[in-house]
């Protein structure tokens, strides 16, 4: 292959890299705008997070505070946060898979991205 042919391939690679960066930035913005909710068993603790997994709010049922059972509150908060985190990861994986498919990236590599 001639030197010019190699440069053409390099140009294609650079264009694809820029396209991928642009799409990744759009995904991040989209995920930041989406919301997921995690609940503890019984719904006594609710956690709202964005699609990137950042916790935005935690609501604790007043009845838990009245009982003053700190260990129970901690466990319920942890449970709700973990559920919200799992939902955010699932959402992020789905978004990354869409972009990977659009760019012709094989599914096994798309899983590594998400």
GULUM-23122 format. One record per residue: y, x, z of N, C-alpha, C in turn. Coordinates in steps of 0.05 Angstrom, whole numbers, plus 5000, padded with zeros to 4 digits. Atoms other than C-alpha are relative to their C-alpha. Example, Ala and Ser with C-alpha at 12.3 -4.5 7.8 and 13.67 -1.06 7.14 Angstrom:
! residues 2
497650185000491052465156502450185000/497649844999497952735143502249855014/
***
This chain:
! residues 114
497650175000500050005000502550185000/497649845002506850274983501749975025/498250014977512250415035501649755000/498550255001516249825010498449765008/501850224992510249365019499749995030/500249984970509549605091502549905013/497450094989516949475103500249694998/499950295003516148765076498349875021/501750104979510448645125501450025027/498549964975514848925181502249795002/498050215001520348445160498949735008/501350254993515547865164499349995030/500749994971513248085233502549965017/497550034985520448135257500949714999/499150285003522047445230498249825018/501850164984515847155264500650045030/499349954972517747495330502549855008/497650154994524647195327499549705002/500750285000521746515311498549935026/501650044975516846575370501950005024/498149994977522546775417501649745001/498450245001526646185394498449765010/501750224991520845705404499450025030/500549974971519345995473502449925017/497650084986526545895494500349705000/499950295002526245175470497949885020/502150104982519745075510501150015029/498949964973523045355573502149795007/497950204996529044895565498749725003/501450264999524444295552498649975026/501450014975520144455612501949965024/498150034978526244515657501049725002/499050275000528343815637497849795008/502250184993521443505650499550005030/500650034972519243255718497049945005/502750074991512543245753500249945029/500050084972510842935820497350065012/502549964984505743135872500249845025/500150164975503642695929497750095017/502149954981499742825991498249755002/501850234996493842386009501549785016/498650214986496641716029503049974992/497350025010503341855995502150055021/498049964978506742076060501950234993/498249785009509642696026500049994969/499650005029512442695955501750254992/498649765010514543325917500749954971/499150025027518643305854500550294991/499649735011518443935810500749974970/499550015029520744115740497450114987/502349925015515844295685499350295002/500649724995516345025703498850055028/501249994973513844875773502050055022/498049964979520444965810500349745015/499850234983520644485869503049915001/497350115001526744025863500649845025/499650164976525743575923497449955014/502350074983521043415980500849765017/499550244984520842726013497749975019/502150034979517142636079500549735013/499950264988515541946106500950045029/499049974972519441856172497849965021/502150044980513041626207498650275007/501249744994510442346202501850155019/498149864982516642616236499849895028/500250134974516042116292497550095016/502449914987508942356307500250295010/499549724992511543076313497450174998/502449845005504943336286500650214978/499149795019507443976254497850094981/502249905016500644206230499349804977/500550215020499443536194502250004979/497849995019506343566162499750244981/500249765017505244276138497749974980/502350045018498444096108500649804978/499350205020501143486073502050104980/498049885018507143866045498650194981/501449815017502544416020498349864979/501650155018497943905988501749884977/498350125020503643555952501250214982/498949785016506744215929497950104980/502149905017500044455902499449804977/500550195021499043805864502250014978/497849985019505943855832499850254984/500349755014504644575814497849984979/502150045019498044395780500949844976/499050175022501443855740501950154982/498049845015507044335719498550204982/501549815015501944855697498649874976/501350155022498144335656502049934978/497950065019504644115623500850254985/499249755013506544835608497950094980/502249925018499744985578499949824975/499950195023500244365533502350084981/497749935016507144575509499550264985/500549745012504945295496497949974978/502150055020498745045458501249884974/498750125023503144625412501450224983/498649795015507445225393498050194988/502049815011501445675385498649884975/501250135023498245165338501950004976/498050005021504645115298500350274986/499749735011504745865289497450124991/502649905009497445925272498650195019/501249824980495546285336497349875009/502750114993488046195352500149885029/500050144973486545725412499450195023/500649834977483646285455502450175007/497649854994490146675449502149815012/498150204989494146045463499549965030/500750044972490445965529501150245017/498949764986492646675548503049985004/497150034999499846485534500849815022/499250214982499745885580499150045027/
***
